Amino acid sequence: MSSPAADVVGLLTVRGQSLAVAESLTGGLVAAEITSVPGASKAFRGSVTAYATELKHVVLGVDADLLAARGAVDPQVARQMAAGVRAALGADWGIATTGVAGPEPQDGQPVGTVFVAVCGPSGPGAGSASGGKVEALRLNGDRAEIRRESVRSVLALLLEELADEHSGNERAQDTERNGGF
C-alpha cells in the first residue's frame, strides 16, 4: 500500500521536479517521512527545521515585521516559509508547517492550531500553487498526534496541488490542440 510520502516522491520523480521542506512544530518529521521512501533522493532537495522564530526570518526570509506583529503561528508565515525554503534550496516545490503542538499555547494561539503551506512553480497551468496555498488546521490530541497529523496534512496538501498542476497543464494542452477552444 502506498503512503502519501511515496506518492509525493513518485509524482515528483516522474515529472523531474524537486521538493524542499520548512518545518517548525513538526521538527523534521516531514523530511523523515519523505526520506523514508526509497528513491527519495531523486526528488528531495532538503529541509530546514526553523524551530526558533528568528530563524524563520534569518534562514527562510519570513518578513520580520510580520513575525513581530503576528507571531510564528500565522497563515502568512506558513506561506512565506514555503516560498523561502523553495528559493533557498532551489526546489520546484516548497512545503511548510508551523503551529502549536503543545503543551502550552503560543503567540496567543491555542494548542492544535496549525498552518500548512505549499508553494510551487509559477506560470500558466500552475493552479493555486503559483501564489502558494495555505490550509488552517484545528487539531485535537496530544503533542505527538498533532505533529503526526500536521505531517499527513502538509503531504496531502502537496498532493492536491500536484494534481491541480497536472490537470491545469492538461487543460492548457487540450486547448492548444483544439484551436484555443
mmCIF file of the C-alpha atoms, coordinates in Angstrom:
data_MODEL
# 
_entry.id   MODEL 
# 
loop_
_atom_site.group_PDB 
_atom_site.id 
_atom_site.type_symbol 
_atom_site.label_atom_id 
_atom_site.label_alt_id 
_atom_site.label_comp_id 
_atom_site.label_asym_id 
_atom_site.label_entity_id 
_atom_site.label_seq_id 
_atom_site.pdbx_PDB_ins_code 
_atom_site.Cartn_x 
_atom_site.Cartn_y 
_atom_site.Cartn_z 
_atom_site.occupancy 
_atom_site.B_iso_or_equiv 
_atom_site.pdbx_formal_charge 
_atom_site.auth_seq_id 
_atom_site.auth_comp_id 
_atom_site.auth_asym_id 
_atom_site.auth_atom_id 
_atom_site.pdbx_PDB_model_num 
ATOM 1   C CA . MET A 1 1   ? 0.000   0.000  0.000   1.00 0.00 ? 1   MET A CA 1 
ATOM 2   C CA . SER A 1 2   ? 1.331   3.407  -0.989  1.00 0.00 ? 2   SER A CA 1 
ATOM 3   C CA . SER A 1 3   ? 1.855   6.228  1.510   1.00 0.00 ? 3   SER A CA 1 
ATOM 4   C CA . PRO A 1 4   ? 1.363   9.955  0.875   1.00 0.00 ? 4   PRO A CA 1 
ATOM 5   C CA . ALA A 1 5   ? 5.152   10.418 1.031   1.00 0.00 ? 5   ALA A CA 1 
ATOM 6   C CA . ALA A 1 6   ? 5.669   7.651  -1.544  1.00 0.00 ? 6   ALA A CA 1 
ATOM 7   C CA . ASP A 1 7   ? 3.026   9.241  -3.770  1.00 0.00 ? 7   ASP A CA 1 
ATOM 8   C CA . VAL A 1 8   ? 4.759   12.638 -3.493  1.00 0.00 ? 8   VAL A CA 1 
ATOM 9   C CA . VAL A 1 9   ? 8.180   11.181 -4.302  1.00 0.00 ? 9   VAL A CA 1 
ATOM 10  C CA . GLY A 1 10  ? 6.745   9.160  -7.186  1.00 0.00 ? 10  GLY A CA 1 
ATOM 11  C CA . LEU A 1 11  ? 4.920   12.094 -8.765  1.00 0.00 ? 11  LEU A CA 1 
ATOM 12  C CA . LEU A 1 12  ? 7.846   14.477 -8.407  1.00 0.00 ? 12  LEU A CA 1 
ATOM 13  C CA . THR A 1 13  ? 10.299  11.915 -9.780  1.00 0.00 ? 13  THR A CA 1 
ATOM 14  C CA . VAL A 1 14  ? 8.149   11.199 -12.846 1.00 0.00 ? 14  VAL A CA 1 
ATOM 15  C CA . ARG A 1 15  ? 7.843   14.942 -13.504 1.00 0.00 ? 15  ARG A CA 1 
ATOM 16  C CA . GLY A 1 16  ? 11.527  15.651 -12.901 1.00 0.00 ? 16  GLY A CA 1 
ATOM 17  C CA . GLN A 1 17  ? 10.625  18.110 -10.128 1.00 0.00 ? 17  GLN A CA 1 
ATOM 18  C CA . SER A 1 18  ? 12.118  18.675 -6.699  1.00 0.00 ? 18  SER A CA 1 
ATOM 19  C CA . LEU A 1 19  ? 10.881  19.418 -3.174  1.00 0.00 ? 19  LEU A CA 1 
ATOM 20  C CA . ALA A 1 20  ? 12.199  21.367 -0.188  1.00 0.00 ? 20  ALA A CA 1 
ATOM 21  C CA . VAL A 1 21  ? 10.635  21.374 3.282   1.00 0.00 ? 21  VAL A CA 1 
ATOM 22  C CA . ALA A 1 22  ? 10.458  24.054 6.001   1.00 0.00 ? 22  ALA A CA 1 
ATOM 23  C CA . GLU A 1 23  ? 9.353   22.786 9.386   1.00 0.00 ? 23  GLU A CA 1 
ATOM 24  C CA . SER A 1 24  ? 8.633   24.292 12.743  1.00 0.00 ? 24  SER A CA 1 
ATOM 25  C CA . LEU A 1 25  ? 6.305   22.298 15.023  1.00 0.00 ? 25  LEU A CA 1 
ATOM 26  C CA . THR A 1 26  ? 6.997   19.051 13.143  1.00 0.00 ? 26  THR A CA 1 
ATOM 27  C CA . GLY A 1 27  ? 10.718  19.337 13.902  1.00 0.00 ? 27  GLY A CA 1 
ATOM 28  C CA . GLY A 1 28  ? 11.945  17.252 10.964  1.00 0.00 ? 28  GLY A CA 1 
ATOM 29  C CA . LEU A 1 29  ? 9.143   14.688 10.821  1.00 0.00 ? 29  LEU A CA 1 
ATOM 30  C CA . VAL A 1 30  ? 8.076   15.724 7.292   1.00 0.00 ? 30  VAL A CA 1 
ATOM 31  C CA . ALA A 1 31  ? 11.630  15.328 5.998   1.00 0.00 ? 31  ALA A CA 1 
ATOM 32  C CA . ALA A 1 32  ? 11.943  11.993 7.812   1.00 0.00 ? 32  ALA A CA 1 
ATOM 33  C CA . GLU A 1 33  ? 8.699   10.759 6.248   1.00 0.00 ? 33  GLU A CA 1 
ATOM 34  C CA . ILE A 1 34  ? 9.843   11.736 2.755   1.00 0.00 ? 34  ILE A CA 1 
ATOM 35  C CA . THR A 1 35  ? 13.353  10.320 3.127   1.00 0.00 ? 35  THR A CA 1 
ATOM 36  C CA . SER A 1 36  ? 11.937  7.013  4.365   1.00 0.00 ? 36  SER A CA 1 
ATOM 37  C CA . VAL A 1 37  ? 10.791  6.424  0.769   1.00 0.00 ? 37  VAL A CA 1 
ATOM 38  C CA . PRO A 1 38  ? 13.308  4.512  -1.362  1.00 0.00 ? 38  PRO A CA 1 
ATOM 39  C CA . GLY A 1 39  ? 14.487  6.755  -4.194  1.00 0.00 ? 39  GLY A CA 1 
ATOM 40  C CA . ALA A 1 40  ? 13.555  9.980  -2.381  1.00 0.00 ? 40  ALA A CA 1 
ATOM 41  C CA . SER A 1 41  ? 16.915  11.495 -3.359  1.00 0.00 ? 41  SER A CA 1 
ATOM 42  C CA . LYS A 1 42  ? 15.637  11.812 -6.931  1.00 0.00 ? 42  LYS A CA 1 
ATOM 43  C CA . ALA A 1 43  ? 13.141  14.476 -5.807  1.00 0.00 ? 43  ALA A CA 1 
ATOM 44  C CA . PHE A 1 44  ? 14.020  15.671 -2.298  1.00 0.00 ? 44  PHE A CA 1 
ATOM 45  C CA . ARG A 1 45  ? 16.447  18.633 -2.082  1.00 0.00 ? 45  ARG A CA 1 
ATOM 46  C CA . GLY A 1 46  ? 16.486  19.027 1.686   1.00 0.00 ? 46  GLY A CA 1 
ATOM 47  C CA . SER A 1 47  ? 14.849  20.706 4.632   1.00 0.00 ? 47  SER A CA 1 
ATOM 48  C CA . VAL A 1 48  ? 15.185  23.494 7.156   1.00 0.00 ? 48  VAL A CA 1 
ATOM 49  C CA . THR A 1 49  ? 13.888  22.995 10.670  1.00 0.00 ? 49  THR A CA 1 
ATOM 50  C CA . ALA A 1 50  ? 13.384  26.583 11.805  1.00 0.00 ? 50  ALA A CA 1 
ATOM 51  C CA . TYR A 1 51  ? 12.060  25.923 15.287  1.00 0.00 ? 51  TYR A CA 1 
ATOM 52  C CA . ALA A 1 52  ? 13.186  29.270 16.701  1.00 0.00 ? 52  ALA A CA 1 
ATOM 53  C CA . THR A 1 53  ? 11.114  32.211 15.459  1.00 0.00 ? 53  THR A CA 1 
ATOM 54  C CA . GLU A 1 54  ? 14.118  34.333 14.436  1.00 0.00 ? 54  GLU A CA 1 
ATOM 55  C CA . LEU A 1 55  ? 15.356  31.543 12.139  1.00 0.00 ? 55  LEU A CA 1 
ATOM 56  C CA . LYS A 1 56  ? 12.155  31.824 10.160  1.00 0.00 ? 56  LYS A CA 1 
ATOM 57  C CA . HIS A 1 57  ? 13.315  35.336 9.235   1.00 0.00 ? 57  HIS A CA 1 
ATOM 58  C CA . VAL A 1 58  ? 17.090  34.827 9.037   1.00 0.00 ? 58  VAL A CA 1 
ATOM 59  C CA . VAL A 1 59  ? 17.121  31.499 7.163   1.00 0.00 ? 59  VAL A CA 1 
ATOM 60  C CA . LEU A 1 60  ? 13.771  31.398 5.346   1.00 0.00 ? 60  LEU A CA 1 
ATOM 61  C CA . GLY A 1 61  ? 13.214  35.094 4.669   1.00 0.00 ? 61  GLY A CA 1 
ATOM 62  C CA . VAL A 1 62  ? 9.915   35.422 6.506   1.00 0.00 ? 62  VAL A CA 1 
ATOM 63  C CA . ASP A 1 63  ? 9.103   39.118 6.959   1.00 0.00 ? 63  ASP A CA 1 
ATOM 64  C CA . ALA A 1 64  ? 10.405  40.286 10.367  1.00 0.00 ? 64  ALA A CA 1 
ATOM 65  C CA . ASP A 1 65  ? 7.541   42.785 10.783  1.00 0.00 ? 65  ASP A CA 1 
ATOM 66  C CA . LEU A 1 66  ? 5.009   40.007 10.164  1.00 0.00 ? 66  LEU A CA 1 
ATOM 67  C CA . LEU A 1 67  ? 6.674   37.813 12.784  1.00 0.00 ? 67  LEU A CA 1 
ATOM 68  C CA . ALA A 1 68  ? 6.761   40.704 15.272  1.00 0.00 ? 68  ALA A CA 1 
ATOM 69  C CA . ALA A 1 69  ? 3.115   41.600 14.682  1.00 0.00 ? 69  ALA A CA 1 
ATOM 70  C CA . ARG A 1 70  ? 1.501   38.166 14.354  1.00 0.00 ? 70  ARG A CA 1 
ATOM 71  C CA . GLY A 1 71  ? 3.985   35.641 15.768  1.00 0.00 ? 71  GLY A CA 1 
ATOM 72  C CA . ALA A 1 72  ? 5.157   32.453 14.102  1.00 0.00 ? 72  ALA A CA 1 
ATOM 73  C CA . VAL A 1 73  ? 1.756   30.735 14.127  1.00 0.00 ? 73  VAL A CA 1 
ATOM 74  C CA . ASP A 1 74  ? 0.125   32.523 11.227  1.00 0.00 ? 74  ASP A CA 1 
ATOM 75  C CA . PRO A 1 75  ? -1.019  31.605 7.692   1.00 0.00 ? 75  PRO A CA 1 
ATOM 76  C CA . GLN A 1 76  ? 1.189   34.224 6.020   1.00 0.00 ? 76  GLN A CA 1 
ATOM 77  C CA . VAL A 1 77  ? 4.201   32.957 7.964   1.00 0.00 ? 77  VAL A CA 1 
ATOM 78  C CA . ALA A 1 78  ? 3.498   29.440 6.675   1.00 0.00 ? 78  ALA A CA 1 
ATOM 79  C CA . ARG A 1 79  ? 3.176   30.755 3.107   1.00 0.00 ? 79  ARG A CA 1 
ATOM 80  C CA . GLN A 1 80  ? 6.442   32.697 3.370   1.00 0.00 ? 80  GLN A CA 1 
ATOM 81  C CA . MET A 1 81  ? 8.220   29.697 4.913   1.00 0.00 ? 81  MET A CA 1 
ATOM 82  C CA . ALA A 1 82  ? 7.200   27.512 1.944   1.00 0.00 ? 82  ALA A CA 1 
ATOM 83  C CA . ALA A 1 83  ? 8.298   30.157 -0.562  1.00 0.00 ? 83  ALA A CA 1 
ATOM 84  C CA . GLY A 1 84  ? 11.513  30.814 1.367   1.00 0.00 ? 84  GLY A CA 1 
ATOM 85  C CA . VAL A 1 85  ? 12.640  27.188 1.559   1.00 0.00 ? 85  VAL A CA 1 
ATOM 86  C CA . ARG A 1 86  ? 11.785  26.706 -2.114  1.00 0.00 ? 86  ARG A CA 1 
ATOM 87  C CA . ALA A 1 87  ? 14.045  29.635 -3.023  1.00 0.00 ? 87  ALA A CA 1 
ATOM 88  C CA . ALA A 1 88  ? 16.806  28.839 -0.508  1.00 0.00 ? 88  ALA A CA 1 
ATOM 89  C CA . LEU A 1 89  ? 17.170  25.214 -1.575  1.00 0.00 ? 89  LEU A CA 1 
ATOM 90  C CA . GLY A 1 90  ? 16.456  25.704 -5.270  1.00 0.00 ? 90  GLY A CA 1 
ATOM 91  C CA . ALA A 1 91  ? 13.420  23.429 -5.457  1.00 0.00 ? 91  ALA A CA 1 
ATOM 92  C CA . ASP A 1 92  ? 10.372  23.389 -7.708  1.00 0.00 ? 92  ASP A CA 1 
ATOM 93  C CA . TRP A 1 93  ? 8.087   22.948 -4.699  1.00 0.00 ? 93  TRP A CA 1 
ATOM 94  C CA . GLY A 1 94  ? 8.313   24.132 -1.102  1.00 0.00 ? 94  GLY A CA 1 
ATOM 95  C CA . ILE A 1 95  ? 6.112   22.992 1.765   1.00 0.00 ? 95  ILE A CA 1 
ATOM 96  C CA . ALA A 1 96  ? 5.952   24.273 5.338   1.00 0.00 ? 96  ALA A CA 1 
ATOM 97  C CA . THR A 1 97  ? 4.476   23.566 8.761   1.00 0.00 ? 97  THR A CA 1 
ATOM 98  C CA . THR A 1 98  ? 4.025   25.998 11.632  1.00 0.00 ? 98  THR A CA 1 
ATOM 99  C CA . GLY A 1 99  ? 1.769   25.761 14.649  1.00 0.00 ? 99  GLY A CA 1 
ATOM 100 C CA . VAL A 1 100 ? 1.275   24.848 18.280  1.00 0.00 ? 100 VAL A CA 1 
ATOM 101 C CA . ALA A 1 101 ? 1.748   21.207 19.268  1.00 0.00 ? 101 ALA A CA 1 
ATOM 102 C CA . GLY A 1 102 ? 1.597   21.958 22.986  1.00 0.00 ? 102 GLY A CA 1 
ATOM 103 C CA . PRO A 1 103 ? 1.633   21.617 25.847  1.00 0.00 ? 103 PRO A CA 1 
ATOM 104 C CA . GLU A 1 104 ? 1.164   25.411 26.140  1.00 0.00 ? 104 GLU A CA 1 
ATOM 105 C CA . PRO A 1 105 ? -0.465  27.984 23.817  1.00 0.00 ? 105 PRO A CA 1 
ATOM 106 C CA . GLN A 1 106 ? 1.947   30.083 21.710  1.00 0.00 ? 106 GLN A CA 1 
ATOM 107 C CA . ASP A 1 107 ? 1.629   33.557 20.176  1.00 0.00 ? 107 ASP A CA 1 
ATOM 108 C CA . GLY A 1 108 ? -1.918  33.759 21.518  1.00 0.00 ? 108 GLY A CA 1 
ATOM 109 C CA . GLN A 1 109 ? -2.890  30.609 19.606  1.00 0.00 ? 109 GLN A CA 1 
ATOM 110 C CA . PRO A 1 110 ? -4.331  27.540 21.330  1.00 0.00 ? 110 PRO A CA 1 
ATOM 111 C CA . VAL A 1 111 ? -2.746  24.098 21.196  1.00 0.00 ? 111 VAL A CA 1 
ATOM 112 C CA . GLY A 1 112 ? -3.727  22.354 17.963  1.00 0.00 ? 112 GLY A CA 1 
ATOM 113 C CA . THR A 1 113 ? -3.614  25.489 15.791  1.00 0.00 ? 113 THR A CA 1 
ATOM 114 C CA . VAL A 1 114 ? -1.539  24.571 12.732  1.00 0.00 ? 114 VAL A CA 1 
ATOM 115 C CA . PHE A 1 115 ? -0.903  26.091 9.313   1.00 0.00 ? 115 PHE A CA 1 
ATOM 116 C CA . VAL A 1 116 ? 0.491   24.042 6.445   1.00 0.00 ? 116 VAL A CA 1 
ATOM 117 C CA . ALA A 1 117 ? 1.535   25.615 3.162   1.00 0.00 ? 117 ALA A CA 1 
ATOM 118 C CA . VAL A 1 118 ? 2.745   24.749 -0.321  1.00 0.00 ? 118 VAL A CA 1 
ATOM 119 C CA . CYS A 1 119 ? 4.460   26.942 -2.894  1.00 0.00 ? 119 CYS A CA 1 
ATOM 120 C CA . GLY A 1 120 ? 5.043   25.614 -6.391  1.00 0.00 ? 120 GLY A CA 1 
ATOM 121 C CA . PRO A 1 121 ? 6.190   26.621 -9.825  1.00 0.00 ? 121 PRO A CA 1 
ATOM 122 C CA . SER A 1 122 ? 4.540   29.718 -11.211 1.00 0.00 ? 122 SER A CA 1 
ATOM 123 C CA . GLY A 1 123 ? 3.292   30.205 -14.711 1.00 0.00 ? 123 GLY A CA 1 
ATOM 124 C CA . PRO A 1 124 ? 0.397   29.056 -16.864 1.00 0.00 ? 124 PRO A CA 1 
ATOM 125 C CA . GLY A 1 125 ? -1.368  25.951 -15.630 1.00 0.00 ? 125 GLY A CA 1 
ATOM 126 C CA . ALA A 1 126 ? 0.252   26.067 -12.196 1.00 0.00 ? 126 ALA A CA 1 
ATOM 127 C CA . GLY A 1 127 ? -3.083  26.321 -10.394 1.00 0.00 ? 127 GLY A CA 1 
ATOM 128 C CA . SER A 1 128 ? -3.123  27.980 -6.987  1.00 0.00 ? 128 SER A CA 1 
ATOM 129 C CA . ALA A 1 129 ? 0.410   26.766 -6.301  1.00 0.00 ? 129 ALA A CA 1 
ATOM 130 C CA . SER A 1 130 ? 1.927   29.718 -8.134  1.00 0.00 ? 130 SER A CA 1 
ATOM 131 C CA . GLY A 1 131 ? 0.901   32.056 -5.329  1.00 0.00 ? 131 GLY A CA 1 
ATOM 132 C CA . GLY A 1 132 ? 1.064   29.409 -2.671  1.00 0.00 ? 132 GLY A CA 1 
ATOM 133 C CA . LYS A 1 133 ? -1.717  27.766 -0.761  1.00 0.00 ? 133 LYS A CA 1 
ATOM 134 C CA . VAL A 1 134 ? -2.231  27.623 2.990   1.00 0.00 ? 134 VAL A CA 1 
ATOM 135 C CA . GLU A 1 135 ? -4.533  25.377 4.970   1.00 0.00 ? 135 GLU A CA 1 
ATOM 136 C CA . ALA A 1 136 ? -5.574  26.198 8.541   1.00 0.00 ? 136 ALA A CA 1 
ATOM 137 C CA . LEU A 1 137 ? -5.987  23.212 10.850  1.00 0.00 ? 137 LEU A CA 1 
ATOM 138 C CA . ARG A 1 138 ? -7.521  22.890 14.301  1.00 0.00 ? 138 ARG A CA 1 
ATOM 139 C CA . LEU A 1 139 ? -6.213  19.568 15.579  1.00 0.00 ? 139 LEU A CA 1 
ATOM 140 C CA . ASN A 1 140 ? -7.085  17.591 18.674  1.00 0.00 ? 140 ASN A CA 1 
ATOM 141 C CA . GLY A 1 141 ? -4.939  15.151 20.564  1.00 0.00 ? 141 GLY A CA 1 
ATOM 142 C CA . ASP A 1 142 ? -1.650  15.127 22.375  1.00 0.00 ? 142 ASP A CA 1 
ATOM 143 C CA . ARG A 1 143 ? 1.575   16.669 21.131  1.00 0.00 ? 143 ARG A CA 1 
ATOM 144 C CA . ALA A 1 144 ? 2.609   13.582 19.145  1.00 0.00 ? 144 ALA A CA 1 
ATOM 145 C CA . GLU A 1 145 ? -0.821  13.244 17.491  1.00 0.00 ? 145 GLU A CA 1 
ATOM 146 C CA . ILE A 1 146 ? -0.871  16.923 16.490  1.00 0.00 ? 146 ILE A CA 1 
ATOM 147 C CA . ARG A 1 147 ? 2.600   16.633 14.959  1.00 0.00 ? 147 ARG A CA 1 
ATOM 148 C CA . ARG A 1 148 ? 1.724   13.415 13.078  1.00 0.00 ? 148 ARG A CA 1 
ATOM 149 C CA . GLU A 1 149 ? -1.486  14.899 11.699  1.00 0.00 ? 149 GLU A CA 1 
ATOM 150 C CA . SER A 1 150 ? 0.435   18.015 10.618  1.00 0.00 ? 150 SER A CA 1 
ATOM 151 C CA . VAL A 1 151 ? 2.803   15.808 8.582   1.00 0.00 ? 151 VAL A CA 1 
ATOM 152 C CA . ARG A 1 152 ? -0.117  13.979 6.997   1.00 0.00 ? 152 ARG A CA 1 
ATOM 153 C CA . SER A 1 153 ? -1.900  17.253 6.221   1.00 0.00 ? 153 SER A CA 1 
ATOM 154 C CA . VAL A 1 154 ? 1.033   19.024 4.556   1.00 0.00 ? 154 VAL A CA 1 
ATOM 155 C CA . LEU A 1 155 ? 1.713   15.982 2.347   1.00 0.00 ? 155 LEU A CA 1 
ATOM 156 C CA . ALA A 1 156 ? -1.999  15.795 1.429   1.00 0.00 ? 156 ALA A CA 1 
ATOM 157 C CA . LEU A 1 157 ? -1.992  19.496 0.527   1.00 0.00 ? 157 LEU A CA 1 
ATOM 158 C CA . LEU A 1 158 ? 1.061   18.998 -1.688  1.00 0.00 ? 158 LEU A CA 1 
ATOM 159 C CA . LEU A 1 159 ? -0.568  16.009 -3.414  1.00 0.00 ? 159 LEU A CA 1 
ATOM 160 C CA . GLU A 1 160 ? -3.676  18.120 -4.034  1.00 0.00 ? 160 GLU A CA 1 
ATOM 161 C CA . GLU A 1 161 ? -1.566  20.901 -5.582  1.00 0.00 ? 161 GLU A CA 1 
ATOM 162 C CA . LEU A 1 162 ? 0.407   18.429 -7.688  1.00 0.00 ? 162 LEU A CA 1 
ATOM 163 C CA . ALA A 1 163 ? -2.889  17.044 -9.015  1.00 0.00 ? 163 ALA A CA 1 
ATOM 164 C CA . ASP A 1 164 ? -4.164  20.582 -9.713  1.00 0.00 ? 164 ASP A CA 1 
ATOM 165 C CA . GLU A 1 165 ? -0.964  21.492 -11.543 1.00 0.00 ? 165 GLU A CA 1 
ATOM 166 C CA . HIS A 1 166 ? -1.180  18.351 -13.653 1.00 0.00 ? 166 HIS A CA 1 
ATOM 167 C CA . SER A 1 167 ? -4.840  18.854 -14.582 1.00 0.00 ? 167 SER A CA 1 
ATOM 168 C CA . GLY A 1 168 ? -4.143  22.528 -15.332 1.00 0.00 ? 168 GLY A CA 1 
ATOM 169 C CA . ASN A 1 169 ? -1.368  21.559 -17.726 1.00 0.00 ? 169 ASN A CA 1 
ATOM 170 C CA . GLU A 1 170 ? -3.610  19.015 -19.428 1.00 0.00 ? 170 GLU A CA 1 
ATOM 171 C CA . ARG A 1 171 ? -6.329  21.650 -19.893 1.00 0.00 ? 171 ARG A CA 1 
ATOM 172 C CA . ALA A 1 172 ? -3.809  24.041 -21.465 1.00 0.00 ? 172 ALA A CA 1 
ATOM 173 C CA . GLN A 1 173 ? -2.580  21.319 -23.844 1.00 0.00 ? 173 GLN A CA 1 
ATOM 174 C CA . ASP A 1 174 ? -6.146  20.319 -24.761 1.00 0.00 ? 174 ASP A CA 1 
ATOM 175 C CA . THR A 1 175 ? -6.976  23.954 -25.510 1.00 0.00 ? 175 THR A CA 1 
ATOM 176 C CA . GLU A 1 176 ? -3.958  24.208 -27.819 1.00 0.00 ? 176 GLU A CA 1 
ATOM 177 C CA . ARG A 1 177 ? -4.910  21.010 -29.661 1.00 0.00 ? 177 ARG A CA 1 
ATOM 178 C CA . ASN A 1 178 ? -8.486  22.225 -30.088 1.00 0.00 ? 178 ASN A CA 1 
ATOM 179 C CA . GLY A 1 179 ? -7.503  25.521 -31.643 1.00 0.00 ? 179 GLY A CA 1 
ATOM 180 C CA . GLY A 1 180 ? -7.925  27.581 -28.475 1.00 0.00 ? 180 GLY A CA 1 
ATOM 181 C CA . PHE A 1 181 ? -11.435 26.363 -27.569 1.00 0.00 ? 181 PHE A CA 1 
# 
